[in-house]
Structures are given as C-alpha cells and as structure tokens.
C-alpha cells in the first residue's frame, strides 16, 4: 500500500513539474514580440519568468545570458513567418503580463528614458493578458500569430497600427514609444538594444525605472546584458595589500 501511495505521489510530482514547464506566456513572464510592418505576421516568444532574472524591479546585475535558447527570431527572407521581410521592416517590443490587476508594469522603450501616461494601467494589463492567452495556445515558447486577429499584440497593444509602441495607450508620447526597428541587423555582427522599464505605480504619470538591456543579435538570438555589481574600491585596496604582504613574506623566506 505504501509503495502504491509513493508511486502516486511521484507521478503527481512528475506531471506537476511538466505542467509548470509547459505554462508558456504566463503572468510574470518576459514576452518579446516581433512583427513585419508590411506583412501579416507577428512572432511572440516567451523569454522566461522575471523571477528567474531576479524580479527586475531594480537594474539587472547578473551575467549576460541568452534568453531565447532554441527560440530565436525567425530570420527574414527565410522560410517561415518572415519569408517576405527584411530587417528594415521588422519591429521589436517587450512587455511583461502582470495579470488583470494594474499593480505594476514592465515595457520596453528607448535608451533616453520612458514616461507613462496617467490612468492607463488597467488597459495594458488587460490587453497583455489577452495577447498572452492567444499566444499560449501554441503550447510552445514561441507562437506565430496573425497581426489582424483581435487578440494579437499588433491589434491590442499597437491599436491596429494607430498607436505604434503605445502599449495599449500606456505610453502616450511618441518619443517614449516602446518599440525598436531591427534595420541595423542587416549589417553582419551587429545588434539592436532595447531597454526594459519598470513601473511600480501605473495609474499616475511617472518615469520608468530602467531595469535591463535586452540585446537582439543578427542571428535572431536575444540576450539580457549583464551589468555586474562593481567591486568596492576598499575591497580592491584590501586585496592589493594582502598580495603585498604575501610578496614580502616570500622574500623573507628566501
């Protein structure tokens, strides 16, 4: 009897873990969207949970790491979603779905900084949740979607092309818009950086806190760029002092 119970518990754990592993486009995940401006498709990729990156409520200080894994952006001009595209007519954006309650938000923006509009938190939370639910139907970490479908990023977050990079109206001024063009990737070895901003309060106009640099390479991969915490000068001085003492001790022994 004990063996049967242990077997059932083990099966529940296995299925529970596998179920969690398949929970793509879940709340709290960092989502990348790339779409073709003169085409019908967009591709959404789940880059993993914020928790795995330290929460991203302050500047990321970990090592540079590849986030896309096996799910690189489909290359333009090849078979697939962007077969008729080139880098110059492809846009990229990032956001985090924090659920229906407008408690906090993460959106991509320009390096110079980003400011949200007031009282738009509910819209970005609701439409991000709808878009993620649409993408989750793919049952993988990457989904190819039609821009024209109402649950798509382009339809909801860009308002069908009427407010590019506005994140469902959350970002109201064009200079703060949350998208980058990928045209620079036409040059071999180049990359395009996007900047992720965190908003702890979403229903008042405030400046976002830059928490991460997200780098897209010409091979379609995506990395979060590390910004290691600098070693305090006092530690460096202590280390050099210890090295000096070791040197003196060696001379005395000789």
Secondary structure as the mmCIF struct_conf table of DSSP 4:
data_model
#
loop_
_struct_conf.conf_type_id
_struct_conf.id
_struct_conf.beg_label_comp_id
_struct_conf.beg_label_asym_id
_struct_conf.beg_label_seq_id
_struct_conf.end_label_comp_id
_struct_conf.end_label_asym_id
_struct_conf.end_label_seq_id
HELX_RH_AL_P HELX_RH_AL_P1 UNK A 2 UNK A 21
TURN_TY1_P TURN_TY1_P1 UNK A 22 UNK A 22
TURN_TY1_P TURN_TY1_P2 UNK A 24 UNK A 25
TURN_TY1_P TURN_TY1_P3 UNK A 27 UNK A 28
STRN STRN1 UNK A 29 UNK A 36
TURN_TY1_P TURN_TY1_P4 UNK A 37 UNK A 38
BEND BEND1 UNK A 39 UNK A 40
STRN STRN2 UNK A 41 UNK A 49
BEND BEND2 UNK A 50 UNK A 50
HELX_RH_3T_P HELX_RH_3T_P1 UNK A 51 UNK A 53
TURN_TY1_P TURN_TY1_P5 UNK A 54 UNK A 54
BEND BEND3 UNK A 56 UNK A 58
BEND BEND4 UNK A 62 UNK A 62
STRN STRN3 UNK A 65 UNK A 66
BEND BEND5 UNK A 67 UNK A 67
TURN_TY1_P TURN_TY1_P6 UNK A 69 UNK A 70
HELX_LH_PP_P HELX_LH_PP_P1 UNK A 72 UNK A 75
TURN_TY1_P TURN_TY1_P7 UNK A 76 UNK A 77
BEND BEND6 UNK A 78 UNK A 80
TURN_TY1_P TURN_TY1_P8 UNK A 81 UNK A 84
HELX_RH_3T_P HELX_RH_3T_P2 UNK A 87 UNK A 89
STRN STRN4 UNK A 90 UNK A 96
BEND BEND7 UNK A 100 UNK A 101
BEND BEND8 UNK A 103 UNK A 103
STRN STRN5 UNK A 105 UNK A 109
TURN_TY1_P TURN_TY1_P9 UNK A 111 UNK A 112
STRN STRN6 UNK A 115 UNK A 115
HELX_LH_PP_P HELX_LH_PP_P2 UNK A 116 UNK A 117
TURN_TY1_P TURN_TY1_P10 UNK A 118 UNK A 119
HELX_RH_AL_P HELX_RH_AL_P2 UNK A 121 UNK A 136
TURN_TY1_P TURN_TY1_P11 UNK A 137 UNK A 138
BEND BEND9 UNK A 140 UNK A 141
STRN STRN7 UNK A 142 UNK A 146
TURN_TY1_P TURN_TY1_P12 UNK A 147 UNK A 148
BEND BEND10 UNK A 149 UNK A 149
TURN_TY1_P TURN_TY1_P13 UNK A 150 UNK A 151
BEND BEND11 UNK A 152 UNK A 152
HELX_RH_AL_P HELX_RH_AL_P3 UNK A 153 UNK A 156
TURN_TY1_P TURN_TY1_P14 UNK A 157 UNK A 157
BEND BEND12 UNK A 158 UNK A 158
HELX_RH_3T_P HELX_RH_3T_P3 UNK A 159 UNK A 161
TURN_TY1_P TURN_TY1_P15 UNK A 162 UNK A 162
BEND BEND13 UNK A 163 UNK A 163
TURN_TY1_P TURN_TY1_P16 UNK A 164 UNK A 165
TURN_TY1_P TURN_TY1_P17 UNK A 167 UNK A 170
BEND BEND14 UNK A 171 UNK A 171
BEND BEND15 UNK A 173 UNK A 173
HELX_RH_3T_P HELX_RH_3T_P4 UNK A 174 UNK A 176
BEND BEND16 UNK A 178 UNK A 178
STRN STRN8 UNK A 179 UNK A 181
HELX_RH_3T_P HELX_RH_3T_P5 UNK A 183 UNK A 186
BEND BEND17 UNK A 187 UNK A 187
TURN_TY1_P TURN_TY1_P18 UNK A 188 UNK A 189
STRN STRN9 UNK A 191 UNK A 199
BEND BEND18 UNK A 200 UNK A 200
BEND BEND19 UNK A 203 UNK A 204
STRN STRN10 UNK A 207 UNK A 207
HELX_LH_PP_P HELX_LH_PP_P3 UNK A 208 UNK A 208
STRN STRN11 UNK A 209 UNK A 217
TURN_TY1_P TURN_TY1_P19 UNK A 218 UNK A 219
BEND BEND20 UNK A 220 UNK A 220
STRN STRN12 UNK A 222 UNK A 224
HELX_LH_PP_P HELX_LH_PP_P4 UNK A 225 UNK A 226
HELX_LH_PP_P HELX_LH_PP_P5 UNK A 228 UNK A 232
HELX_RH_AL_P HELX_RH_AL_P4 UNK A 233 UNK A 253
#
